[in-house]
Amino acid sequence: MSTDYALTNAWERAQRRLKGLEATYDPTTRRRLSTLGLAPGWACLEVGAGAGSIARWMGEQVGPSGHVSAVDLDISGLHDLPANVEVHQADVRVDPLPDGAFNVVHARLLLNHLSERDEILGRLVAALRPGGWLLIEEGDMFSSGVIDEDPDHARAMRALRDLLASAADVDYGRKLPRLAVTRGLTEVGVECEVPFSEGGSLGTEWLALTFDQLAERAGGGILDPETVERWKEKLARPGLWFASLGVVAVQGRCPTV
Ligand SMILES: C[S@@+](CC[C@H](N)C(=O)[O-])C[C@H]1O[C@@H](n2cnc3c(N)ncnc32)[C@H](O)[C@@H]1O
């Protein structure tokens, strides 16, 4: 399967990594979707569904009268989902999406990674029904290595930013508000989030796994091994808290005309 996606789900520890990502961002994503009015009967599109926690949760919220299309390039993590969640293996860069079909379209930490992001964003907007909501939550690494108290964490987060910058737009989040307006969305709203994760949690394990996957891809030599070892030992310690990756969340509504 050809992809320019750097954090491929084919990596042997990818499913664990995706679980950590979900633990970090699901609470705010669920709050945002609830605020948009997600309700029984809604038709939902979850693009780049990963390990499926948000598709699963949306399926539960919309009930038997609603449905969820969960799309991913690699659907190996999309199982044990409610009956109203349909899984589609598709490459959102090239495969078509239905036009005017959904009450809500959601993507999280996907477009950052894809160089076709602006064109894909246009197709996500086109997939909305009149009055439907787009919610896009994308990384923006403005805070990486900047708001960290621990010097090893600050160094590791700067290294993570550099590693990711070779394969993704690490400043994409901040561009989304303008792009949402340009695409004709109304009622645009923006939030910026830097979650903190406690040592020893899935959230800090996610940071370590993301670092490992990117460092392996780069062939190592990114940060001295002593710092990495010290950093990971701290990430495993309950009672310490660490800034995670910043995200900008943009919502906007398709005009009803
Ligand atoms: C960083 S993960 C985020 C997963 C999920 N959105 C979440 O936040 O929990 C990105 C996901 O996008 C998927 N993906 C990457 N490129 C894709 C493409 N071209 N088409 C569809 N999905 C893609 C990956 O397989 C992966 O599951």
The ligand as an ORCA input file, in Angstrom:
! r2SCAN-3c Opt
* xyz 0 1
  C      -2.408      9.962     13.566
  S      -3.587      8.750     13.151
  C      -5.046      9.458     13.870
  C      -6.139      8.459     14.057
  C      -7.459      9.026     14.582
  N      -7.939     10.101     13.726
  C      -7.319      9.538     15.989
  O      -7.140     10.758     16.148
  O      -7.396      8.728     16.926
  C      -3.899      9.030     11.415
  C      -4.789      7.979     10.779
  O      -5.025      8.391      9.432
  C      -4.890      7.294      8.563
  N      -4.482      7.740      7.232
  C      -3.251      8.186      6.857
  N      -3.248      8.489      5.542
  C      -4.505      8.237      5.095
  C      -5.128      8.349      3.821
  N      -4.430      8.777      2.762
  N      -6.435      7.998      3.694
  C      -7.130      7.543      4.774
  N      -6.601      7.430      6.010
  C      -5.299      7.762      6.178
  C      -3.831      6.414      9.223
  O      -3.893      5.073      8.763
  C      -4.172      6.582     10.702
  O      -5.105      5.609     11.135
*
